[in-house]
């Protein structure tokens, strides 16, 4: 079941006790949302099961009932994120295969699609960013479950962009890493940018960032050449 992230789960008021209504998620779904946010914002070690249960509005013992352990809860969050990301992987593959469309157009759409996904699912963005570079075993799982499939889906398009001189990189993996770093800005990024430049409203900051990434990372084939390999 896809997880609906809950970036304010930790501070939200506890839902009323009793039978859940149709508007309230079931206990397992609520726990996944609260846990994804906790693991994303605090990391694995600092995330506390009782606090996660409280944020989800369920009894602490339900963590054990549904998931068994903290490690299994973390894995369930990763599995749910992978389900959430499947449409993105499909879209990237579709863009790579749509050779009848202009290459520049497809590369720009790819960047926008990835940036939009991280904007809509901030807890997913922060979960991946934190755990992909954390403890070795969990980092390997995040890489195998999310990062590698995303790269393999986009690699043909990046390779074509490099060969055409639109992407200035010696290897598609380098461009992939650069793109993810560019779109993976922290939650406070819009406010930080607003403090630097008050004319940039926080609600438009991420869209403006995406425009800047496209303009910066992609180059007209008529004005650029591929980097020669050394």
Secondary structure, DSSP 8 states (H G I E B T S, - for coil): ------TTTTTS----SSS--TTS--HHHHHHHHHHHHHHHH-TTT--HHHHHHHHTS-THHHHHHHSSHHHHHHHHHHHHHHHHHHHHHHHHHHHH-TTS-HHHHHHHHHHHHHHHHHH-HHHHHHHHHHTTSSHHHHHHHIIIIIHHHHHHHHHHHHHHHHHTSB--SSHHHHHHHHHHHH---TTHHHHHHHH-TTS-HHHHHHHHHHHHHHHHB--GGG-------
